[in-house]
Amino acid sequence: MIRNFIASDMDSVLNIWLESSAEAHDFVDRAFWESKLDDMRNIYIPASETYVYESGSEVKGFFSLHGDTLAAIFVAPGCQGEGIGQALMAKAKSLRERITLDVYKENQKTVDFYKRCGFRVVSEKTDPHTGHAELVMEFHSC
């Protein structure tokens, strides 16, 4: 079930974000992701429209929209490949006619996921925090 984020989801969401970020971005030091936990807790999640994927009473994934930007979409590492990411993306796309996102170019698995979801690359830039190349991708509903 996908539902609105509530405050009691915060620890689960942050754990999913940290573990998934560290796994998907092994080219960035884990300490970088750990250093961003407080910002996620106090700035980014509260400023975003966030939804969680819950099964039973366990949060297994989430996404956050900040305006028309998909600021985050993550699935717990042990739950990937079960269709949760596809379900979360379908919900996000149902909420916006246009979505943009940034993704590390080196994260090919995720770039491919976004392409399968109908996103296309519109530009490339460098992340000022890590120095790694990012693709700017965009989705428009028909």
BELMO-V432838 format. One record per residue. N is the residue number from 1. RES is the residue in one small letter. PHI is phi in whole degrees, 0 to 359 (999 if undefined). Layout:
BEGIN
n=N res=RES phi=PHI
n=N res=RES phi=PHI
END
This chain:
BEGIN
n=1 res=m phi=999
n=2 res=i phi=257
n=3 res=r phi=218
n=4 res=n phi=296
n=5 res=f phi=297
n=6 res=i phi=235
n=7 res=a phi=307
n=8 res=s phi=290
n=9 res=d phi=277
n=10 res=m phi=306
n=11 res=d phi=298
n=12 res=s phi=296
n=13 res=v phi=298
n=14 res=l phi=294
n=15 res=n phi=295
n=16 res=i phi=299
n=17 res=w phi=301
n=18 res=l phi=296
n=19 res=e phi=294
n=20 res=s phi=291
n=21 res=s phi=297
n=22 res=a phi=297
n=23 res=e phi=288
n=24 res=a phi=285
n=25 res=h phi=240
n=26 res=d phi=293
n=27 res=f phi=274
n=28 res=v phi=244
n=29 res=d phi=302
n=30 res=r phi=305
n=31 res=a phi=301
n=32 res=f phi=299
n=33 res=w phi=296
n=34 res=e phi=299
n=35 res=s phi=291
n=36 res=k phi=262
n=37 res=l phi=301
n=38 res=d phi=297
n=39 res=d phi=296
n=40 res=m phi=299
n=41 res=r phi=292
n=42 res=n phi=259
n=43 res=i phi=240
n=44 res=y phi=291
n=45 res=i phi=295
n=46 res=p phi=298
n=47 res=a phi=276
n=48 res=s phi=248
n=49 res=e phi=268
n=50 res=t phi=242
n=51 res=y phi=233
n=52 res=v phi=241
n=53 res=y phi=260
n=54 res=e phi=240
n=55 res=s phi=232
n=56 res=g phi=67
n=57 res=s phi=244
n=58 res=e phi=253
n=59 res=v phi=280
n=60 res=k phi=247
n=61 res=g phi=187
n=62 res=f phi=198
n=63 res=f phi=218
n=64 res=s phi=230
n=65 res=l phi=251
n=66 res=h phi=238
n=67 res=g phi=66
n=68 res=d phi=263
n=69 res=t phi=257
n=70 res=l phi=280
n=71 res=a phi=282
n=72 res=a phi=199
n=73 res=i phi=209
n=74 res=f phi=218
n=75 res=v phi=238
n=76 res=a phi=308
n=77 res=p phi=309
n=78 res=g phi=285
n=79 res=c phi=248
n=80 res=q phi=290
n=81 res=g phi=88
n=82 res=e phi=257
n=83 res=g phi=91
n=84 res=i phi=294
n=85 res=g phi=299
n=86 res=q phi=298
n=87 res=a phi=295
n=88 res=l phi=297
n=89 res=m phi=295
n=90 res=a phi=300
n=91 res=k phi=295
n=92 res=a phi=301
n=93 res=k phi=293
n=94 res=s phi=287
n=95 res=l phi=265
n=96 res=r phi=220
n=97 res=e phi=277
n=98 res=r phi=223
n=99 res=i phi=226
n=100 res=t phi=244
n=101 res=l phi=202
n=102 res=d phi=244
n=103 res=v phi=218
n=104 res=y phi=298
n=105 res=k phi=301
n=106 res=e phi=289
n=107 res=n phi=272
n=108 res=q phi=300
n=109 res=k phi=301
n=110 res=t phi=284
n=111 res=v phi=303
n=112 res=d phi=296
n=113 res=f phi=301
n=114 res=y phi=297
n=115 res=k phi=297
n=116 res=r phi=298
n=117 res=c phi=273
n=118 res=g phi=96
n=119 res=f phi=276
n=120 res=r phi=231
n=121 res=v phi=285
n=122 res=v phi=246
n=123 res=s phi=193
n=124 res=e phi=226
n=125 res=k phi=210
n=126 res=t phi=249
n=127 res=d phi=290
n=128 res=p phi=293
n=129 res=h phi=278
n=130 res=t phi=244
n=131 res=g phi=80
n=132 res=h phi=270
n=133 res=a phi=290
n=134 res=e phi=236
n=135 res=l phi=261
n=136 res=v phi=263
n=137 res=m phi=239
n=138 res=e phi=215
n=139 res=f phi=234
n=140 res=h phi=234
n=141 res=s phi=288
n=142 res=c phi=286
END
